[in-house]
Amino acid sequence: MIEKTKTENRRKVVVAGAGSVGATFCYALAQSGLADDIVLIDKNEDQAKGQVLDLVHGQPFFPTVSIKVGTPEDYTDAQIVVITAGAAQKPGETRLQLLQKNATIVGGIAEDIAAHQCKGVMLIVSNPVDVLTYVALKRSGWDRGRVIGSGTVLDSARLRYLLSKNCGIDVHNVHAYMLGEHGGSEFAGWSMTHVAGIHIDDHCEMCGKCSDWKAERKVIEQEVRDSAYHIINYKGSTHYAVGLALVRIVAAILRGQNSVLSVSTLLDGEFGINDVCLSVPCIVSQGGVKKIIRSPFSKDELASLTNSADILKKAIDELKT
Ligand SMILES: NC(=O)c1ccc[n+]([C@@H]2O[C@H](COP(=O)([O-])OP(=O)(O)OC[C@H]3O[C@@H](n4cnc5c(N)ncnc54)[C@H](O)[C@@H]3O)[C@@H](O)[C@H]2O)c1
């Protein structure tokens, strides 16, 4: 085996924030064999040390990969920096206070990444992901394609899973996207949804499984929106599926896959929306978002997208005051 020694040839992924989501992502990434180097950074160094030690003991079972605790110097030659750092909501703390706290954390990390002359892509995961993607973009000063949020990639997976279960069709034969805000105003892009290669409207008309498929769809869409709350109520946080969703995004970037993913990206006039980050179908490849797909949304979908944009702009404005 020829070992890769030159740093520029190595696929290096740095994760800022070694909590549940950061570590679960590293675990899934190590198993995927996509990265040569995985580096974990946390302001609580013991936290990063503990996660790394736990992960490296899996080395005999992973494809060859280096996993270590890092420092901000590691940002310089990273192909991707994934930001999962954040503070949890404290009792009595308002949503805005939490937003301000996380904006300070993520904005500071984004500035640090830019200061270390990183040439890669920043992938924001910390919540509220759309607002924090906007903050990271502005604070880094990078081009919009290189600062992206995980957006509704996880929510789209949840939608595909629920449709698959409902229709009795393999999830890999269900193409569907949740769009807009990663949060309460997100919506299913039904105009883009295909089951078994058939547009969902035609599929539902033919299938006859649901007595009222239009009503059933609304139930499924709401279940996607409520998914995170259900999991958090049961066990406190979500980390497995988001870890896999992050591997999917990272694969598209490292392999230059041109994958269509609903990542959060800055809109600059697309769909009549400006200066806000939210999820729309994007072509993701080396360098991040290569292109925003101008999907011919229905009138209702466009209204939902605009509603998400208005909600997110309000949060961004609150942050500025
Ligand atoms: N976008 C999504 O789909 C999605 C899904 C699940 C969770 N999340 C979000 O991911 C974030 C992380 O969740 P978690 O469960 O891993 O939380 P966690 O509390 O387990 O981990 C957060 C980590 O960030 C670290 N941290 C805080 N400030 C830092 C700084 N300045 N630099 C480096 N590290 C710092 C903390 O020490 C902690 O280890 C949260 O904001 C959560 O809401 C997003």
Ligand as a Chemical Component Dictionary entry (heavy atoms), coordinates in Angstrom:
data_LIG
# 
_chem_comp.id                   LIG 
_chem_comp.type                 NON-POLYMER 
_chem_comp.pdbx_formal_charge   0 
_chem_comp.three_letter_code    LIG 
# 
loop_
_chem_comp_atom.comp_id 
_chem_comp_atom.atom_id 
_chem_comp_atom.alt_atom_id 
_chem_comp_atom.type_symbol 
_chem_comp_atom.charge 
_chem_comp_atom.model_Cartn_x 
_chem_comp_atom.model_Cartn_y 
_chem_comp_atom.model_Cartn_z 
_chem_comp_atom.pdbx_ordinal 
LIG N1  N1  N 0  -28.472 20.781 12.053 1  
LIG C1  C1  C 0  -28.955 19.626 12.518 2  
LIG O1  O1  O 0  -29.613 18.878 11.770 3  
LIG C2  C2  C 0  -28.701 19.269 13.951 4  
LIG C3  C3  C 0  -29.102 18.040 14.479 5  
LIG C4  C4  C 0  -28.805 17.739 15.811 6  
LIG C5  C5  C 0  -28.144 18.685 16.599 7  
LIG N2  N2  N 1  -27.780 19.873 16.045 8  
LIG C6  C6  C 0  -27.074 20.911 16.816 9  
LIG O2  O2  O 0  -25.707 20.550 16.932 10 
LIG C7  C7  C 0  -25.158 21.247 18.048 11 
LIG C8  C8  C 0  -24.346 20.280 18.898 12 
LIG O3  O3  O 0  -25.214 19.342 19.516 13 
LIG P1  P1  P 0  -24.612 18.298 20.585 14 
LIG O4  O4  O 0  -25.746 17.425 20.975 15 
LIG O5  O5  O -1 -23.373 17.706 20.035 16 
LIG O6  O6  O 0  -24.241 19.279 21.782 17 
LIG P2  P2  P 0  -23.174 18.991 22.915 18 
LIG O7  O7  O 0  -23.498 19.927 24.037 19 
LIG O8  O8  O 0  -23.089 17.527 23.190 20 
LIG O9  O9  O 0  -21.782 19.430 22.267 21 
LIG C9  C9  C 0  -21.428 20.753 22.000 22 
LIG C10 C10 C 0  -19.933 20.844 22.180 23 
LIG O10 O10 O 0  -19.507 22.146 21.739 24 
LIG C11 C11 C 0  -18.390 22.491 22.573 25 
LIG N3  N3  N 0  -18.116 23.927 22.456 26 
LIG C12 C12 C 0  -18.804 24.970 22.986 27 
LIG N4  N4  N 0  -18.195 26.126 22.655 28 
LIG C13 C13 C 0  -17.129 25.810 21.881 29 
LIG C14 C14 C 0  -16.126 26.562 21.232 30 
LIG N5  N5  N 0  -16.116 27.911 21.288 31 
LIG N6  N6  N 0  -15.183 25.908 20.531 32 
LIG C15 C15 C 0  -15.175 24.555 20.457 33 
LIG N7  N7  N 0  -16.096 23.779 21.064 34 
LIG C16 C16 C 0  -17.063 24.405 21.764 35 
LIG C17 C17 C 0  -18.828 22.037 23.972 36 
LIG O11 O11 O 0  -17.721 21.950 24.864 37 
LIG C18 C18 C 0  -19.467 20.693 23.641 38 
LIG O12 O12 O 0  -18.532 19.624 23.737 39 
LIG C19 C19 C 0  -26.338 21.873 18.792 40 
LIG O13 O13 O 0  -26.421 23.237 18.448 41 
LIG C20 C20 C 0  -27.529 21.109 18.249 42 
LIG O14 O14 O 0  -28.728 21.844 18.327 43 
LIG C21 C21 C 0  -28.030 20.177 14.755 44 
# 
loop_
_chem_comp_bond.comp_id 
_chem_comp_bond.atom_id_1 
_chem_comp_bond.atom_id_2 
_chem_comp_bond.value_order 
_chem_comp_bond.pdbx_ordinal 
LIG N1  C1  SING 1  
LIG C1  O1  DOUB 2  
LIG C1  C2  SING 3  
LIG C2  C3  SING 4  
LIG C2  C21 DOUB 5  
LIG C3  C4  DOUB 6  
LIG C4  C5  SING 7  
LIG C5  N2  DOUB 8  
LIG N2  C6  SING 9  
LIG N2  C21 SING 10 
LIG C6  O2  SING 11 
LIG C6  C20 SING 12 
LIG O2  C7  SING 13 
LIG C7  C8  SING 14 
LIG C7  C19 SING 15 
LIG C8  O3  SING 16 
LIG O3  P1  SING 17 
LIG P1  O4  DOUB 18 
LIG P1  O5  SING 19 
LIG P1  O6  SING 20 
LIG O6  P2  SING 21 
LIG P2  O7  DOUB 22 
LIG P2  O8  SING 23 
LIG P2  O9  SING 24 
LIG O9  C9  SING 25 
LIG C9  C10 SING 26 
LIG C10 O10 SING 27 
LIG C10 C18 SING 28 
LIG O10 C11 SING 29 
LIG C11 N3  SING 30 
LIG C11 C17 SING 31 
LIG N3  C12 SING 32 
LIG N3  C16 SING 33 
LIG C12 N4  DOUB 34 
LIG N4  C13 SING 35 
LIG C13 C14 SING 36 
LIG C13 C16 DOUB 37 
LIG C14 N5  SING 38 
LIG C14 N6  DOUB 39 
LIG N6  C15 SING 40 
LIG C15 N7  DOUB 41 
LIG N7  C16 SING 42 
LIG C17 O11 SING 43 
LIG C17 C18 SING 44 
LIG C18 O12 SING 45 
LIG C19 O13 SING 46 
LIG C19 C20 SING 47 
LIG C20 O14 SING 48 
# 
